[in-house]
Amino acid sequence: MLERYFVRPATVDRIVANAAGAYIEHYVSWMRAQGYADRNVFRRVPILCQFGEFASAKGAIDGQSALAHVESFAQYWASIHGKSCMSEVERAKVTSEARNAARQMLELALYGSVGPHRLRKPFAFEAEVPGFAGYLRDERGLKDETIARHGFYLNGLSAFLGRAGVASLASVSPPLLAAFLVERCAGLVRTSRRDLCGTLRIFLRYCYRERVIGRDISAAVEVPRIHRLASVPRAITWDEVRDMLACVDRRCALSRRDYAMLLLLVTYGLRGNEVAQLTLKDIDWQRERLSIPQRKAGHWSAYPLAGVVAEAIIDYLKNARPQTADQHVFFRSMAPLRPISSAAVSSAAVRYLQRAGVRVHRAGAHTLRHTCVQRLVDAEFSLKTIGDYVGHRSPQSTKIYTKVDLAALREVAMGDGEAL
């Protein structure tokens, strides 16, 4: 594979003779299969050759031992190639490029793939409370995404205690927890504040159960009360939906994909992760049916496949979707070749809402989900029918949409009450 990019045999021989030569050759083959542009290969191979020499000089004898030298190599590379950078942002980009290339190569060599085995920050307080992550997974039955969110909040607590000079959880006190919450909650929305406080209470109770702390201080963390019907769903009008879809230029692969995703969001009220997890087998072309097998509440739904949605998906499958054995419908537009994430689905919705000049609080994939529900409310469907359509397991989740007909509510509020 190296011969495809480097014409001179001496260059190929020099790469193969490098301490990381076998890893580099494997990585170049992977980049080729993942659709990376040639310029990326030419840019990364010199970095990896330098990394092989650097790690070998530091005493690394294999890929596993070389992992410990990735960060120091990135700083070394930046010290040489970042001298001409005009800002810290440019220097950070040079550092990140070296770090990412080395990590990707080692992940591919050690784990056989890039992404799922990415080096992650250890779970907070893992040394002092080693069983908490297992408790969340095994006893409370939480999903990996929820456990990761607990870890995110606890990492914040760990950083705060480090700045405060607290070396052990046994020294944590209610005033210290109050100071952390005041600092951390300043930039959070109401639901995130609630989740943060809930995480702390669960963690403190577990620490007391395992005798990590001497007394149960979880009651010192008061969870803020969030009222279910306190806010109005962030929907947009159907004219604004048309304006948003009109901004999609379907002459390129990226726009064909985004157009199909936007139609799925606004037509069926799907969540971003449901669009991201959609597979080819979920679309029954003969029966013209769309299945959503993994919904948030653990059930599944089936919809008639709308003609305009089917045409958009077919256009993407024929003219824009990469050739791959993976059964997911939607993929990243840039290498590496990988199914799209729920965050990317939401980002696409934000991008086209902004292009259309649609202003909405906290724009995202859920904006189009709320818009779908509002369309059903305007058509005077029952709340039970609407809940079943968008995948609500409990009717309590649908009650909030009783407030989306703002024009009718405003008319009642401003009237003289005779009609009532």
ABEGO torsion letter per residue (X at the ends): XAAAABABAAAAAAAAABAAAAAAAAAAAAAAAAGBBAAAAAAAAAAAAAAAAAAAAAGBABAAAAAAAAAAAAAAAAAAAAAABABAAAAAAAAAAAAAAAAAAAAAAAAGBBGAABBBBBBBGAAABAAAAAAAAAAAGBBAAAAAAAAAAAAAAAAAAAAAGBABAAABBAAAAAAAAAAAAAABBAAAAAAAAAAAAAAAAAAAAAGABABBAAAABBBBBBBAAABBBBBBBAAAAAAAAAABBAABAAAAAAAAAAAAAAAAGBBAAAAAABBAAABBAAAGBBBBABBAAGBBBBBBBBAAAAAAAAAAAAAABBBBABABABBBABOBBBBBBAAAAAAAAAAAAAAAGBBBBGBEAAAAAAAAAAAAAAAGBBAAAAAAAAGBABAAAAAAAAAABAAAAAAAAABAGAAX
